[in-house]
Amino acid sequence: MVGTVEELRILEEILGAVKAGGPRFAVIGGEPGIGKSRLLDECARRARAAGFLPAIGRCGEEEGAPAFWPWIQVAREICLDPRTEATRTTLAREAPEIAQSVPGVSESVRLLDDRLPAQNARFRLFDGFAQFVSQAASELPLAVLLDDVHRADLDSLLLLEFLLGTCAEATVAVVATYRSPELRRSPERFHVVSRLLRRCGGTAVQPSGFSSADISNYVRGVGGWSPSAEQVRRLEDLTGGNPFFLSQLTSILRRDGAGLRDAARSLPATVRDAILDQLRNLSPEVQEALDVASVVGREFDVPILARVLGPSALEITRALEEAVEAGVVTAREEAGRFRFVHVLVRDVLYEGLGSDRRARLHKAVGEALERIGIYRDGRISEIAVHFSEAAVLGDVGKAVSLCSQAAAAARSAVAYGEAAELGKRALRILEQFIPEDERAICSQLLALGFDQVRAGDRGGAKVTFERAARLAERNREPERVAEAALGVAPGFFAVEAGVHDDLLISLLKRAQGCLRPDQHGLRALVAARLGMALFWSAQDGQSAVLSREAWQICGSSRDPMVRLLVLMARWLAEWMPYEVDSRTAIAQEALQLARSIGDDELLCMALLYGIVGALENADISSFDQMAGEFQRLADRLGQPQALWYSKLIGSTRDLHAGRFARAEEGLKAYFDIGRRIGDANAIHSRMAQRLIHASERGDAAQILAISEEGIERFPIFLGWSFKHI
């Protein structure tokens, strides 16, 4: 019973109060799936454990259920217990309309004279059933549990009211559940329940749904596995903490992983039915407004709906009040803003739209956002998404352009993951509607690849750049082949120790072979980068040759960025113990050049080279100064490549200062990020730090084990072999 501690405490207090004397009444209200029936079943279990006889009456959805159906079920439960055998005669004699449907009692039923006036007949029935319940409660305490009374026939609710009014001395606890939206739609039923709460001093229990911790506990308890934080967040967003929706989606999550991207299409019929049941009684005007809202998103503004639908904002607000009462949407604090109660409600509505209508609504919403001037709010991605979904209607160029603009805006906000998603969206549009425009597709692939690298998706970036290179070669665009090759492992990834990347080397050689002699900048960059890639291969002798060649070529280029990148390649080419002074000088020159260029990413890389040099020269003062600057820049960039190095630098400083516990915490932090983006240097750094720890402890076995792991992982990296020796 995850997430119901407070509710169960209240119900147990009611059971205790009944035993102390007199009936007690409680209602459990809430939206579909929030856990009302689950609470009722648990209440029955606890009531039985406390010595009560629980009798459950469920109000079914089926058409044609007999009158007083919930009470017939209650009577059956009571009469089945051998301790209440004496009450069967009372039921048959005093409440024959109910008794005739109770096995073991119906045989002795004598129906009332049907010539009695209706009111008298109903009173006789109500009074007779009250006598039956009171007599049963005199034998043992009763817990009468009525499920979904919003579906009950009105007479059953009136019988409940009569029962509570006449059984004041009986040891009876009555607990009823209802769906709030449906009860509000029936004024008669709503007034009966409200009246009961006022007159009987009843308690209203409102389950609030699961918290994040509750969701995690539920999945572990029911699913038998531990969800990640991302999975818990996604489940909370999809279900709003609704236990019923959660129970249905747990199996989907286990099968499909954390994404649940197509949750609405994967929904079990039970969840769909629960949602559609909320929607089917809404007026056509409200349903139309909600259809448009589902296209806008989980949260939506009335002015947008008004521009699409035509009616005034006031009319739409009034219509949405019906949806609020139905428990489908909630009003936000901002005036005119609403939110679907669950993502699933929005998804079911959205998936229910036909493809043509969906596209037209997306276009209408996009145009409405344009007219309102949402560009000024920096929310261009919203417009881009709507026009991309409407591209099938013909305006492909606008859709691609907006996606590209939105990706650029996301990039400026260091939201590289979002930029990549927008880039994929633009690419899909191009490939679907104008596949013959290979140059446009190649441009989009290059932009996407760069965003994927910055977002830490190196595997995806490699596939993207390889595709771009093939298209560029086919269309004889050597500069784009070079762009693709240089994009595979840029920046920090260019200095991965012990890594031989066949795809990277192949692309760089292909680029080198097709560049023209006058393309000095690109030729220098490709040669320098190829030298770095070959540093860890059997062709390592070529590394220094290519580095010198790149340095000579860049003399013909006036681009300071080319000079800086070639300098960084020279630094790696001279990474030998006897070249410390030379590398220190290169790092200082690179740092000055990076500061003059003003590019934070390049400055971060130059600082990293300077930090390594300061460490090699035992210049702790310079180390600390550059480390602080690096950390500030890394935080501002937000790139995982820079962030993991930032934490590595801090952990290294703690290690050298003898702060081993803090160093260990830093190790966990940097390795978690570095491993996620697949940077081999994170593995090297972790093993090296563990090696130092083992050396401090004098743990020879651990030293040997770590060295052997290094040799196995990186056989071409001689450092681990030397450590092994």
Secondary structure, DSSP 8 states (H G I E B T S, - for coil): -TT-HHHHHHHHHHHHHHHHSS-EEEEEEESTTSSHHHHHHHHHHHHHHTT-EEEEEE----TT--TTHHHHHHHHHHHHSGGGTTHHHHHHHH-HHHHTTSTTTGGG-----TTS-HHHHHHHHHHHHHHHHHHHHHHS-EEEEEE-GGGS-HHHHHHHHHHHHH-TTS-EEEEEEEEHHHHHT-HHHHHHHHHHHHHHT-EEE------HHHHHHHIIIIISS---HHHHHHHHHHHTT-HHHHHHHHHHHHHH-S--TTHHHH--HHHHHHHHHHHTTS-HHHHHHHHHHHHH-SEEEHHHHHHHH-S-HHHHHHHHHHHHHTTSEEE-SSTTEEEES-HHHHHHHHHTS-HHHHHHHHHHHHHHHHHHTGGGGT-HHHHHHHHHHTGGGS-HHHHHHHHHHHHHHHHHTT-HHHHHHHHHHHHHHHHHH-TT-HHHHHHHHHHHHHHHHHHT-HHHHHHHHHHHHHHHHHTT-HHHHHHHHHHSS-GGGGG-TT---HHHHHHHHHHHHH--TT-HHHHHHHHHHHHHHHTTSTTTHHHHHHHHHHHHHGGG---HHHHHHHHHHHHHHT-SGGGHHHHHHHHHHHHHHHHHHT-HHHHHHHHHHHHHHHHHTT-HHHHHHHHHHHHHHHHHH--HHHHHHHHHHHHHHHHHTT-HHHHHHHHHHHHHHHHHHT-HHHHHHHHHHHHHHHHHHT-HHHHHHHHHHHHHH-TT-HHHHHHH-
